[in-house]
Amino acid sequence: MKKFIVTGALHGLLAVAFGAFGAHALKEVLDDYSQGIWETAVQYQMFHATGLLVIGLLMSWKLLGEVKQLNIAGIFFNLGIVFFSGSLYVLAISGIKVLGAITPIGGVLFLAGWVLIIVAALKHAR
């Protein structure tokens, strides 16, 4: 659906912007450990931005029919980006370690989203 194409493109745009910001503006601010955390956040945001684009295209082209699993997967990817990458961005800048406890929520949302895409594809194959 259009909403996942738009949010995927927006997350992709932000991932590129955050990646450049981290590499240049934060170069002297972040230590190596925090820089690694920032880069992980950017990578996962971009991976799942691409996933959102794919979900949106699959839904738009009705390649898997009208599958509610794809809609839920898209919601999970959007929330996963906020929880996973968002918590890592804040952790990298602030150093507040307790924020690391939020990150796995995003990871579980990512995993659930991928499982739902598999379910949608298998459901359509029948």
Backbone as numpy.savetxt, mean C-alpha at the origin, in Angstrom:
# Nx Ny Nz CAx CAy CAz Cx Cy Cz
-12.65 -0.51 -10.35 -13.47 0.67 -10.35 -12.61 1.92 -10.35
-13.21 2.99 -10.75 -12.48 4.24 -10.87 -11.83 4.67 -9.55
-12.49 4.40 -8.42 -11.94 4.85 -7.13 -10.60 4.18 -6.84
-10.41 2.94 -7.27 -9.15 2.26 -7.00 -8.06 2.70 -7.98
-8.44 3.07 -9.17 -7.47 3.63 -10.12 -6.98 4.98 -9.60
-7.90 5.78 -9.12 -7.55 7.11 -8.60 -6.70 6.99 -7.33
-7.13 6.15 -6.38 -6.35 6.03 -5.14 -5.00 5.35 -5.41
-4.97 4.41 -6.35 -3.70 3.78 -6.70 -2.74 4.80 -7.29
-3.24 5.63 -8.19 -2.39 6.67 -8.79 -1.95 7.68 -7.74
-2.84 8.04 -6.83 -2.49 8.98 -5.77 -1.41 8.40 -4.86
-1.58 7.13 -4.46 -0.56 6.50 -3.62 0.76 6.36 -4.36
0.70 6.10 -5.67 1.93 6.03 -6.47 2.63 7.38 -6.52
1.87 8.43 -6.74 2.41 9.79 -6.74 3.07 10.12 -5.41
2.36 9.79 -4.33 2.91 10.07 -2.99 4.15 9.23 -2.70
4.17 7.98 -3.17 5.34 7.14 -2.96 6.57 7.73 -3.64
6.40 8.22 -4.85 7.53 8.86 -5.55 7.96 10.13 -4.81
6.99 10.94 -4.39 7.30 12.18 -3.66 8.00 11.87 -2.34
7.46 10.89 -1.59 8.07 10.53 -0.30 9.45 9.91 -0.50
9.61 9.14 -1.56 10.92 8.56 -1.85 11.96 9.64 -2.12
11.59 10.62 -2.93 12.51 11.73 -3.22 12.77 12.56 -1.97
11.72 12.81 -1.19 11.85 13.57 0.05 12.82 12.87 1.00
12.64 11.56 1.13 13.51 10.80 2.02 14.96 10.78 1.56
15.15 10.67 0.25 16.50 10.59 -0.30 17.23 11.93 -0.28
16.49 13.02 -0.32 17.13 14.33 -0.42 16.94 15.17 0.84
15.71 15.50 1.17 15.46 16.39 2.31 15.79 15.75 3.65
15.62 14.44 3.75 15.87 13.76 5.03 17.24 13.08 5.08
18.01 13.26 4.04 19.32 12.60 3.94 20.21 12.86 5.15
20.21 14.10 5.61 21.05 14.48 6.75 20.32 14.34 8.09
19.02 14.05 8.05 18.21 13.98 9.26 18.12 12.56 9.80
17.92 11.61 8.89 17.71 10.21 9.29 19.03 9.45 9.36
19.15 8.60 10.37 20.30 7.71 10.42 20.04 6.54 9.46
21.01 5.64 9.32 20.87 4.54 8.37 19.66 3.66 8.69
19.43 3.39 9.97 18.30 2.55 10.38 16.98 3.21 9.97
16.83 4.48 10.29 15.59 5.20 9.97 15.42 5.36 8.46
16.53 5.54 7.77 16.47 5.63 6.30 15.94 4.32 5.71
16.37 3.19 6.27 15.88 1.89 5.82 14.39 1.73 6.07
13.94 2.21 7.22 12.50 2.16 7.54 11.72 2.99 6.53
12.22 4.19 6.24 11.56 5.08 5.27 11.48 4.41 3.90
12.58 3.81 3.46 12.61 3.16 2.15 11.64 1.97 2.09
11.52 1.22 3.18 10.56 0.12 3.23 9.14 0.65 3.08
8.84 1.74 3.75 7.51 2.35 3.64 7.21 2.76 2.20
8.19 3.37 1.55 8.01 3.81 0.16 7.78 2.60 -0.75
8.59 1.56 -0.57 8.46 0.36 -1.42 7.08 -0.28 -1.29
6.63 -0.49 -0.06 5.34 -1.13 0.13 4.20 -0.25 -0.34
4.35 1.06 -0.19 3.32 1.95 -0.70 3.23 1.83 -2.22
4.38 1.79 -2.89 4.36 1.69 -4.35 3.86 0.34 -4.83
4.28 -0.75 -4.16 3.78 -2.08 -4.54 2.26 -2.12 -4.50
1.70 -1.59 -3.43 0.27 -1.69 -3.24 -0.49 -0.62 -4.02
0.17 0.48 -4.37 -0.43 1.44 -5.30 -0.63 0.76 -6.65
0.37 -0.01 -7.07 0.27 -0.75 -8.32 -0.84 -1.81 -8.22
-0.93 -2.46 -7.08 -2.00 -3.42 -6.86 -3.37 -2.78 -6.96
-3.51 -1.58 -6.42 -4.78 -0.86 -6.52 -5.13 -0.55 -7.97
-4.13 -0.17 -8.75 -4.37 0.09 -10.18 -4.86 -1.17 -10.87
-4.24 -2.29 -10.57 -4.64 -3.57 -11.18 -6.07 -3.92 -10.77
-6.38 -3.77 -9.49 -7.75 -4.04 -9.02 -8.75 -3.15 -9.77
-8.43 -1.87 -9.86 -9.32 -0.95 -10.56 -9.52 -1.32 -12.01
-8.45 -1.73 -12.68 -8.56 -2.13 -14.08 -9.35 -3.43 -14.23
-9.09 -4.41 -13.37 -9.85 -5.66 -13.41 -11.34 -5.39 -13.24
-11.67 -4.50 -12.33 -13.08 -4.18 -12.08 -13.68 -3.39 -13.25
-12.92 -2.45 -13.79 -13.41 -1.62 -14.90 -13.66 -2.45 -16.15
-12.75 -3.37 -16.41 -12.86 -4.22 -17.60 -13.73 -5.44 -17.36
-14.20 -5.59 -16.12 -15.03 -6.73 -15.73 -14.38 -8.06 -16.11
-13.06 -8.11 -15.97 -12.32 -9.33 -16.32 -12.65 -10.49 -15.40
-13.02 -10.18 -14.17 -13.41 -11.23 -13.24 -14.88 -11.11 -12.86
-15.63 -10.41 -13.69 -17.04 -10.19 -13.39 -17.20 -9.18 -12.27
-18.36 -9.16 -11.69 -18.65 -8.28 -10.56 -18.28 -9.03 -9.28
-17.07 -8.86 -8.84 -16.57 -9.65 -7.71 -16.36 -8.73 -6.51
-17.14 -8.98 -5.45 -17.03 -8.14 -4.26 -15.68 -8.32 -3.56
-15.02 -9.46 -3.77 -13.71 -9.67 -3.16 -12.70 -8.63 -3.65
-12.81 -8.23 -4.92 -11.89 -7.21 -5.43 -12.13 -5.86 -4.75
-13.37 -5.53 -4.53 -13.70 -4.28 -3.84 -13.12 -4.28 -2.42
-13.29 -5.38 -1.72 -12.75 -5.47 -0.36 -11.23 -5.45 -0.40
-10.62 -6.13 -1.38 -9.16 -6.13 -1.51 -8.65 -4.70 -1.70
-9.34 -3.92 -2.52 -8.93 -2.54 -2.73 -9.03 -1.71 -1.46
-10.07 -1.92 -0.71 -10.22 -1.22 0.57 -9.08 -1.63 1.51
-8.79 -2.93 1.56 -7.71 -3.41 2.43 -6.36 -2.84 2.01
-6.10 -2.73 0.71 -4.83 -2.16 0.26 -4.72 -0.69 0.67
-5.81 0.06 0.50 -5.78 1.47 0.90 -5.52 1.60 2.40
-6.24 0.83 3.20 -6.03 0.88 4.64 -4.65 0.36 5.03
-4.19 -0.66 4.33 -2.87 -1.22 4.60 -1.77 -0.18 4.37
-1.90 0.60 3.31 -0.92 1.65 3.04 -0.90 2.65 4.18
-2.08 3.04 4.65 -2.15 4.02 5.74 -1.50 3.46 7.01
-1.89 2.22 7.38 -1.37 1.64 8.62 0.10 1.23 8.50
0.46 0.53 7.42 1.83 0.02 7.28 2.80 1.15 6.96
2.63 1.73 5.78 3.58 2.76 5.35 3.47 4.00 6.23
2.24 4.39 6.57 2.06 5.58 7.40 2.76 5.46 8.74
2.61 4.31 9.39 3.28 4.14 10.69 4.79 4.11 10.54
5.29 3.55 9.44 6.74 3.53 9.23 7.29 4.92 8.93
6.56 5.73 8.18 7.00 7.11 7.93 7.14 7.87 9.25
6.11 7.76 10.08 6.13 8.48 11.36 7.23 7.91 12.27
7.38 6.60 12.29 8.43 5.96 13.09 9.82 6.43 12.65
10.06 6.49 11.35 11.37 6.90 10.83 11.70 8.33 11.26
10.72 9.21 11.22 10.98 10.61 11.55 11.03 10.84 13.06
10.11 10.19 13.79 9.98 10.48 15.22 10.84 9.59 16.11
11.08 8.36 15.64 11.81 7.41 16.48 10.96 6.80 17.58
9.67 7.07 17.57 8.77 6.51 18.59 8.52 5.04 18.27
9.17 4.17 19.01 9.17 2.73 18.71 7.79 2.09 18.84
6.92 2.61 19.69 5.60 2.02 19.88 4.79 2.04 18.59
5.12 2.94 17.68 4.42 3.00 16.40 4.64 1.73 15.58
5.73 1.03 15.86 5.99 -0.24 15.19 4.92 -1.28 15.47
4.17 -1.10 16.53 3.09 -2.03 16.86 1.91 -1.88 15.90
1.79 -0.74 15.24 0.70 -0.48 14.30 1.00 -1.10 12.94
2.26 -1.17 12.60 2.69 -1.63 11.28 2.12 -3.01 10.91
2.15 -4.00 11.82 1.62 -5.31 11.44 0.13 -5.32 11.05
-0.64 -4.37 11.56 -2.04 -4.28 11.15 -2.10 -4.04 9.64
-1.27 -3.12 9.18 -1.21 -2.87 7.74 -0.73 -4.08 6.96
0.25 -4.80 7.52 0.74 -6.01 6.86 -0.34 -7.07 6.72
-1.14 -7.24 7.76 -2.24 -8.21 7.71 -3.27 -7.77 6.67
-3.55 -6.47 6.60 -4.48 -5.97 5.58 -3.94 -6.23 4.17
-2.64 -6.05 3.97 -2.04 -6.36 2.66 -2.22 -7.84 2.33
-1.88 -8.70 3.28 -2.01 -10.15 3.06 -3.45 -10.53 2.74
-4.38 -9.99 3.50 -5.80 -10.30 3.27 -6.24 -9.82 1.89
-5.75 -8.66 1.48 -6.08 -8.15 0.15 -5.59 -9.07 -0.96
-4.37 -9.56 -0.82 -3.83 -10.49 -1.84 -4.63 -11.79 -1.85
-4.98 -12.28 -0.68 -5.79 -13.51 -0.61 -7.14 -13.30 -1.31
-7.74 -12.15 -1.11 -9.03 -11.86 -1.75 -8.90 -11.80 -3.27
-7.79 -11.32 -3.78 -7.58 -11.32 -5.23 -7.49 -12.76 -5.74
-6.79 -13.60 -5.00 -6.71 -15.02 -5.37 -8.09 -15.66 -5.37
-8.87 -15.39 -4.31 -10.22 -15.93 -4.21 -11.08 -15.46 -5.40
-10.97 -14.18 -5.74 -11.75 -13.64 -6.86 -11.37 -14.34 -8.16
-10.09 -14.56 -8.37 -9.64 -15.21 -9.61 -10.11 -16.66 -9.65
-10.00 -17.37 -8.53 -10.44 -18.76 -8.48 -11.95 -18.88 -8.64
-12.66 -17.95 -8.06 -14.13 -17.94 -8.17 -14.55 -17.74 -9.62
-13.85 -16.87 -10.31 -14.18 -16.59 -11.70 -13.82 -17.76 -12.61
-12.79 -18.51 -12.25 -12.34 -19.63 -13.07 -13.35 -20.78 -13.10
-14.25 -20.82 -12.16 -15.23 -21.92 -12.09 -16.31 -21.80 -13.12
